[in-house]
Amino acid sequence: QVQLVESGGGLVQPGGSLRLSCAASRNIFSINVMGWYRQAPGKQRELVASITSGGSTHYADSVKGRFTVSGDNAKNTVYLQMNSLKPEDTAVYYCQGWIATLRRDYWGQGTQVTVSS
């Protein structure tokens, strides 16, 4: 079992920054892929960024150059640094972890990000 707890969401003005955190209940080295997803009202959940246990990263085109995903193994935490935020980034952001040996993924409860003036 893996518990994931997100934090760091909030209200920010366009052009501002936020850093989301996802604290895992186990060493993130043991989680093959950790991802950040988001879901806006009336839209499907979409992948924003991911990072593998080896450190490889992937970003959605809509956030490339603005968002950065990183991990701190000592704190069992993955971060999503979000800069130059836009109103269209408004959504609930979810942390996800995939463990290949268990053939399943785990989700956090989500954290709201609102970009508005």
N, CA, C and O of each residue as an XYZ file, in Angstrom:
468
protein
N       0.839     -1.198      0.000
C       0.000      0.000      0.000
C       0.870      1.242      0.000
O       1.951      1.271      0.588
N       0.375      2.258     -0.669
C       1.062      3.535     -0.713
C       0.038      4.631     -0.461
O      -1.014      4.674     -1.098
N       0.355      5.510      0.468
C      -0.474      6.698      0.664
C       0.259      7.906      0.077
O       1.461      8.089      0.268
N      -0.505      8.713     -0.639
C       0.045      9.924     -1.247
C      -0.768     11.112     -0.752
O      -1.998     11.094     -0.794
N      -0.079     12.134     -0.288
C      -0.764     13.298      0.255
C      -0.225     14.552     -0.422
O       0.954     14.884     -0.302
N      -1.113     15.243     -1.135
C      -0.720     16.469     -1.822
C      -0.910     17.673     -0.900
O      -1.729     17.651      0.019
N      -0.153     18.698     -1.162
C      -0.301     19.980     -0.472
C       0.271     21.074     -1.359
O       0.975     20.799     -2.331
N      -0.041     22.323     -1.008
C       0.552     23.445     -1.713
C      -0.363     24.175     -2.666
O       0.036     25.181     -3.254
N      -1.581     23.693     -2.832
C      -2.498     24.381     -3.725
C      -2.987     25.692     -3.125
O      -2.723     25.999     -1.963
N      -3.705     26.459     -3.943
C      -4.227     27.723     -3.453
C      -4.636     28.629     -4.592
O      -4.742     28.213     -5.746
N      -4.861     29.885     -4.233
C      -5.256     30.910     -5.196
C      -4.037     31.756     -5.542
O      -3.329     32.223     -4.650
N      -3.794     31.950     -6.817
C      -2.652     32.742     -7.267
C      -3.079     33.572     -8.472
O      -3.958     33.175     -9.237
N      -2.449     34.718     -8.627
C      -2.756     35.575     -9.769
C      -2.066     35.065    -11.020
O      -1.046     34.382    -10.927
N      -2.603     35.384    -12.187
C      -1.923     35.012    -13.436
C      -0.492     35.526    -13.439
O      -0.216     36.655    -13.034
N       0.410     34.670    -13.904
C       1.825     35.001    -13.900
C       2.548     34.590    -12.630
O       3.776     34.648    -12.565
N       1.804     34.179    -11.634
C       2.388     33.792    -10.354
C       2.901     32.365    -10.343
O       2.879     31.670    -11.358
N       3.366     31.939     -9.163
C       3.965     30.611     -9.009
C       3.379     29.905     -7.798
O       2.936     30.530     -6.834
N       3.392     28.586     -7.879
C       3.038     27.723     -6.763
C       3.928     26.493     -6.825
O       4.390     26.095     -7.895
N       4.162     25.897     -5.665
C       4.852     24.617     -5.632
C       3.970     23.609     -4.913
O       3.625     23.777     -3.744
N       3.614     22.556     -5.643
C       2.841     21.465     -5.057
C       3.791     20.402     -4.540
O       4.851     20.160     -5.117
N       3.394     19.768     -3.439
C       4.170     18.670     -2.865
C       3.303     17.417     -2.797
O       2.095     17.495     -2.575
N       3.929     16.276     -2.990
C       3.260     14.990     -2.849
C       4.124     14.125     -1.951
O       5.181     13.648     -2.363
N       3.671     13.927     -0.722
C       4.416     13.115      0.238
C       3.949     11.670      0.152
O       2.756     11.384      0.255
N       4.900     10.766     -0.037
C       4.590      9.338     -0.151
C       4.904      8.616      1.155
O       5.774      9.034      1.919
N       4.174      7.520      1.398
C       4.357      6.762      2.631
C       5.480      5.736      2.524
O       5.743      4.996      3.472
N       6.144      5.694      1.364
C       7.285      4.814      1.184
C       8.323      5.525      0.341
O       8.052      6.570     -0.250
N       9.505      4.956      0.290
C      10.597      5.552     -0.465
C      10.196      5.683     -1.935
O       9.760      4.715     -2.559
N      10.349      6.887     -2.476
C       9.894      7.104     -3.853
C      10.783      6.369     -4.868
O      10.415      6.247     -6.036
N      11.946      5.881     -4.428
C      12.768      5.035     -5.304
C      12.012      3.761     -5.670
O      12.220      3.191     -6.741
N      11.126      3.319     -4.763
C      10.398      2.068     -4.970
C       9.131      2.263     -5.803
O       8.432      1.299     -6.112
N       8.844      3.499     -6.160
C       7.681      3.809     -6.994
C       8.199      4.097     -8.398
O       8.946      5.053     -8.606
N       7.800      3.267     -9.357
C       8.417      3.324    -10.683
C       8.184      4.677    -11.381
O       9.099      5.249    -11.974
N       6.969      5.159    -11.298
C       6.639      6.431    -11.925
C       5.729      7.219    -10.988
O       4.773      6.679    -10.430
N       6.036      8.485    -10.827
C       5.129      9.371    -10.093
C       4.698     10.484    -11.031
O       5.513     11.106    -11.713
N       3.399     10.712    -11.044
C       2.866     11.692    -11.964
C       1.995     12.728    -11.292
O       1.440     12.508    -10.215
N       1.891     13.848    -11.947
C       0.940     14.878    -11.547
C      -0.120     14.978    -12.649
O       0.192     15.163    -13.825
N      -1.362     14.852    -12.233
C      -2.489     14.985    -13.142
C      -3.331     16.168    -12.681
O      -3.206     16.635    -11.548
N      -4.182     16.639    -13.571
C      -5.120     17.681    -13.180
C      -6.464     17.457    -13.863
O      -6.559     16.863    -14.937
N      -7.493     17.957    -13.194
C      -8.833     17.850    -13.741
C      -9.577     19.148    -13.496
O      -9.823     19.544    -12.357
N      -9.928     19.797    -14.591
C     -10.712     21.025    -14.522
C     -12.196     20.667    -14.598
O     -12.541     19.597    -15.100
N     -13.073     21.533    -14.116
C     -14.509     21.247    -14.161
C     -14.977     20.954    -15.588
O     -14.699     21.714    -16.515
N     -15.680     19.855    -15.740
C     -16.217     19.491    -17.044
C     -15.220     18.901    -18.015
O     -15.551     18.644    -19.172
N     -13.997     18.684    -17.551
C     -12.960     18.132    -18.430
C     -12.422     16.817    -17.885
O     -12.588     16.500    -16.707
N     -11.783     16.070    -18.751
C     -11.171     14.810    -18.328
C      -9.866     15.074    -17.590
O      -9.202     16.089    -17.802
N      -9.525     14.148    -16.732
C      -8.238     14.232    -16.044
C      -7.127     14.066    -17.067
O      -7.204     13.212    -17.950
N      -6.089     14.893    -16.940
C      -4.986     14.842    -17.898
C      -3.655     14.804    -17.173
O      -3.509     15.340    -16.074
N      -2.689     14.160    -17.809
C      -1.339     14.096    -17.260
C      -0.653     15.434    -17.483
O      -0.654     15.966    -18.593
N      -0.070     15.969    -16.427
C       0.655     17.226    -16.502
C       2.157     16.974    -16.603
O       2.838     17.531    -17.464
N       2.659     16.127    -15.709
C       4.090     15.842    -15.678
C       4.316     14.547    -14.931
O       3.499     14.148    -14.102
N       5.429     13.888    -15.227
C       5.771     12.659    -14.517
C       7.275     12.548    -14.375
O       8.044     13.177    -15.102
N       7.670     11.723    -13.411
C       9.081     11.463    -13.176
C       9.243     10.004    -12.797
O       8.480      9.474    -11.990
N      10.242      9.357    -13.383
C      10.485      7.954    -13.071
C      11.458      7.839    -11.907
O      12.082      8.820    -11.503
N      11.578      6.617    -11.371
C      12.516      6.399    -10.281
C      13.954      6.645    -10.726
O      14.838      6.873     -9.900
N      14.179      6.597    -12.036
C      15.510      6.883    -12.561
C      15.742      8.357    -12.843
O      16.845      8.758    -13.214
N      14.702      9.166    -12.668
C      14.857     10.602    -12.836
C      14.417     11.152    -14.184
O      14.537     12.353    -14.426
N      13.912     10.302    -15.060
C      13.433     10.799    -16.355
C      12.110     11.529    -16.165
O      11.255     11.110    -15.385
N      11.965     12.626    -16.893
C      10.757     13.440    -16.747
C      10.012     13.561    -18.075
O      10.578     13.407    -19.158
N       8.730     13.841    -17.940
C       7.865     14.033    -19.108
C       6.891     15.143    -18.774
O       6.405     15.240    -17.647
N       6.607     15.986    -19.767
C       5.674     17.092    -19.551
C       4.641     17.164    -20.663
O       4.927     16.848    -21.818
N       3.455     17.578    -20.305
C       2.455     17.893    -21.311
C       2.916     19.140    -22.062
O       3.582     20.006    -21.495
N       2.557     19.221    -23.331
C       2.976     20.364    -24.145
C       2.520     21.685    -23.534
O       3.213     22.698    -23.627
N       1.357     21.660    -22.915
C       0.772     22.895    -22.389
C       1.542     23.476    -21.207
O       1.338     24.637    -20.849
N       2.429     22.681    -20.593
C       3.149     23.185    -19.413
C       4.663     23.200    -19.608
O       5.393     23.650    -18.725
N       5.138     22.718    -20.741
C       6.585     22.703    -20.985
C       7.162     24.105    -20.869
O       6.616     25.071    -21.404
N       8.271     24.190    -20.163
C       8.928     25.470    -19.981
C       8.391     26.280    -18.816
O       8.987     27.285    -18.428
N       7.258     25.846    -18.251
C       6.671     26.558    -17.117
C       6.655     25.714    -15.839
O       6.822     26.246    -14.742
N       6.456     24.418    -15.977
C       6.361     23.519    -14.825
C       7.607     22.648    -14.760
O       8.191     22.297    -15.786
N       8.004     22.304    -13.538
C       9.136     21.410    -13.324
C       8.780     20.395    -12.254
O       8.347     20.755    -11.159
N       8.967     19.117    -12.581
C       8.719     18.041    -11.621
C      10.069     17.560    -11.090
O      11.037     17.428    -11.840
N      10.113     17.302     -9.788
C      11.352     16.836     -9.168
C      11.028     15.976     -7.961
O       9.904     15.985     -7.458
N      12.026     15.235     -7.502
C      11.824     14.361     -6.355
C      12.913     14.534     -5.324
O      14.063     14.813     -5.663
N      12.550     14.367     -4.062
C      13.508     14.396     -2.954
C      13.396     13.057     -2.239
O      12.468     12.836     -1.460
N      14.350     12.163     -2.508
C      14.265     10.821     -1.937
C      14.364     10.824     -0.423
O      13.756      9.985      0.242
N      15.116     11.751      0.121
C      15.281     11.804      1.577
C      13.969     12.144      2.279
O      13.743     11.741      3.420
N      13.106     12.893      1.585
C      11.823     13.293      2.161
C      10.653     12.485      1.602
O       9.503     12.718      1.973
N      10.942     11.541      0.714
C       9.881     10.749      0.075
C       8.815     11.649     -0.528
O       7.619     11.391     -0.396
N       9.258     12.699     -1.187
C       8.341     13.715     -1.687
C       8.667     14.076     -3.133
O       9.831     14.198     -3.514
N       7.622     14.241     -3.920
C       7.744     14.728     -5.289
C       7.105     16.107     -5.348
O       6.079     16.363     -4.717
N       7.727     16.982     -6.110
C       7.263     18.361     -6.207
C       6.847     18.692     -7.631
O       7.316     18.081     -8.592
N       5.970     19.656     -7.746
C       5.635     20.246     -9.032
C       5.741     21.757     -8.878
O       4.872     22.397     -8.287
N       6.809     22.313     -9.415
C       6.989     23.760     -9.402
C       6.275     24.334    -10.605
O       6.559     23.964    -11.744
N       5.351     25.236    -10.349
C       4.529     25.808    -11.418
C       4.788     27.312    -11.486
O       4.501     28.048    -10.542
N       5.331     27.749    -12.609
C       5.618     29.170    -12.826
C       4.774     29.696    -13.978
O       4.206     28.927    -14.754
N       4.703     31.013    -14.074
C       3.956     31.661    -15.158
C       2.561     31.072    -15.296
O       2.120     30.736    -16.396
N       1.881     30.953    -14.182
C       0.567     30.312    -14.186
C      -0.455     31.106    -14.976
O      -0.440     32.337    -15.008
N      -1.348     30.353    -15.615
C      -2.392     30.924    -16.453
C      -3.761     30.509    -15.915
O      -3.865     29.495    -15.224
N      -4.799     31.264    -16.215
C      -6.134     30.866    -15.757
C      -6.502     29.446    -16.186
O      -7.206     28.739    -15.465
N      -6.028     29.037    -17.351
C      -6.340     27.682    -17.831
C      -5.623     26.587    -17.054
O      -5.884     25.406    -17.282
N      -4.734     26.950    -16.151
C      -4.105     25.962    -15.276
C      -4.981     25.644    -14.063
O      -4.660     24.756    -13.274
N      -6.076     26.367    -13.923
C      -6.996     26.133    -12.807
C      -7.575     24.725    -12.878
O      -8.157     24.333    -13.890
N      -7.411     23.975    -11.800
C      -7.874     22.586    -11.759
C      -7.584     21.999    -10.379
O      -6.900     22.609     -9.558
N      -8.114     20.812    -10.146
C      -7.667     20.015     -9.010
C      -6.481     19.196     -9.490
O      -6.563     18.506    -10.506
N      -5.392     19.273     -8.766
C      -4.173     18.563     -9.120
C      -4.014     17.327     -8.240
O      -4.121     17.390     -7.015
N      -3.755     16.203     -8.902
C      -3.632     14.922     -8.210
C      -2.244     14.338     -8.396
O      -1.642     14.450     -9.464
N      -1.754     13.725     -7.357
C      -0.505     12.981     -7.416
C      -0.833     11.499     -7.628
O      -1.781     10.970     -7.047
N      -0.040     10.850     -8.461
C      -0.265      9.435     -8.771
C       1.059      8.704     -8.721
O       2.096      9.243     -9.109
N       1.015      7.470     -8.239
C       2.215      6.642     -8.212
C       1.931      5.279     -8.810
O       0.917      4.652     -8.506
N       2.832      4.830     -9.657
C       2.673      3.508    -10.299
C       3.786      2.592     -9.838
O       4.967      2.931     -9.915
N       3.384      1.405     -9.349
C       4.350      0.404     -8.923
C       4.177     -0.815     -9.799
O       3.143     -1.482     -9.748
N       5.188     -1.111    -10.609
C       5.080     -2.169    -11.615
C       4.924     -3.554    -10.988
O       4.159     -4.376    -11.492
N       5.646     -3.820     -9.888
C       5.575     -5.153     -9.282
C       4.197     -5.437     -8.701
O       3.802     -6.598     -8.592
N       3.466     -4.406     -8.328
C       2.117     -4.573     -7.799
C       1.065     -4.410     -8.892
O      -0.113     -4.706     -8.689
N       1.511     -3.933    -10.053
C       0.624     -3.730    -11.202
C      -0.573     -2.855    -10.853
O      -1.708     -3.146    -11.232
N      -0.300     -1.788    -10.130
C      -1.378     -0.888     -9.830
C      -0.853      0.504     -9.524
O       0.327      0.711     -9.243
N      -1.773      1.436     -9.591
C      -1.371      2.780     -9.242
C      -2.156      3.273     -8.026
O      -3.180      2.705     -7.648
N      -1.651      4.324     -7.443
C      -2.217      4.909     -6.237
C      -2.413      6.406     -6.478
O      -1.676      7.034     -7.238
N      -3.428      6.959     -5.809
C      -3.759      8.365     -6.024
C      -3.874      9.109     -4.698
O      -4.283      8.550     -3.681
N      -3.505     10.376     -4.742
C      -3.761     11.246     -3.616
C      -5.158     11.822     -3.699
O      -5.918     11.521     -4.620
N      -5.490     12.662     -2.715
C      -6.855     13.193     -2.627
C      -7.063     14.434     -3.488
O      -8.199     14.849     -3.718
N      -5.986     15.016     -3.955
C      -6.077     16.199     -4.806
C      -5.933     17.501     -4.045
O      -6.253     17.582     -2.860
N      -5.450     18.514     -4.737
C      -5.331     19.851     -4.161
C      -5.755     20.873     -5.215
O      -5.369     20.777     -6.380
N      -6.544     21.839     -4.794
C      -7.116     22.809     -5.735
C      -6.102     23.906     -6.051
O      -5.474     24.474     -5.157
N      -5.962     24.185     -7.326
C      -5.168     25.320     -7.790
C      -6.094     26.235     -8.582
O      -6.728     25.808     -9.547
N      -6.164     27.486     -8.170
C      -7.008     28.468     -8.853
C      -6.144     29.648     -9.270
O      -5.491     30.281     -8.441
N      -6.152     29.934    -10.571
C      -5.386     31.051    -11.109
C      -6.384     32.107    -11.576
O      -7.102     31.921    -12.558
N      -6.410     33.204    -10.852
C      -7.405     34.228    -11.132
C      -6.954     35.561    -10.564
O      -6.277     35.617     -9.537
N      -7.338     36.633    -11.243
C      -7.049     37.971    -10.746
C      -8.216     38.486     -9.912
O      -8.164     39.605     -9.401
